[in-house]
Amino acid sequence: MTRSRLAVVDDDLARLIDGASLRTCRLIAAEVATLAATATDIQEKWISPVRETSESGALGGLEIRVGLNSLVLELDELAWDLQEQGSAAEASYLLAFRKARAASALLFALADDARIAALEAAYEAQSAMDDLGVVQAVARRILADT
């Protein structure tokens, strides 16, 4: 089995994804990442390449990956800065943290390895939305449909 952080929060789902076809993994990665990004108001310019990946099968180019990586780093840094401000900035910290996780889900969805893409995008998406159930439902629906 592919090692993943998802196995820590839902070993059964991680095993199902790990046993899925590469095409199914790509679909799961794109859908859960897009869902998390939309839920956290990530700009469409970052979401579109992930949607296109699931539709065409072609991975996003280097430019989009570098851009997403920069976005993740920027949002993570913002979240850490806000966390250091204490309880007065807690709501802002949570928003920045969730956006960083959603951006990370998008970046993982473009990973070269389709299984890693699905497993890690699912992990980041559930962190972004603070809702494992939504990720489970999406993944299980795609698994059942493919």
FENNORHU-V906522 format. One line per field, one symbol per residue. phi: phi as a letter, one per 30 degrees, with the letter a starting at -180 (. if undefined). burial: 1 if it has 24 or more other C-alpha atoms within 12 Angstrom, else 0. A space follows every 10 residues. Layout:
BEGIN
phi->???
burial->???
END
This chain:
BEGIN
phi->.ddaddedca dddeddddcd ddddeddded dddddddddc iddedcdedd dddddciddd deeddddddd dddddddddd dddddiddcd dddddddddd dddddddddc ddddddeddd ddddddddch adeddedddd ddeddc
burial->0001110010 0011111101 0111111111 1111111111 0100011111 1111000011 0001100110 1100110110 0000000000 0011111111 1111111111 1001111111 1111111111 0101110111 011000
END
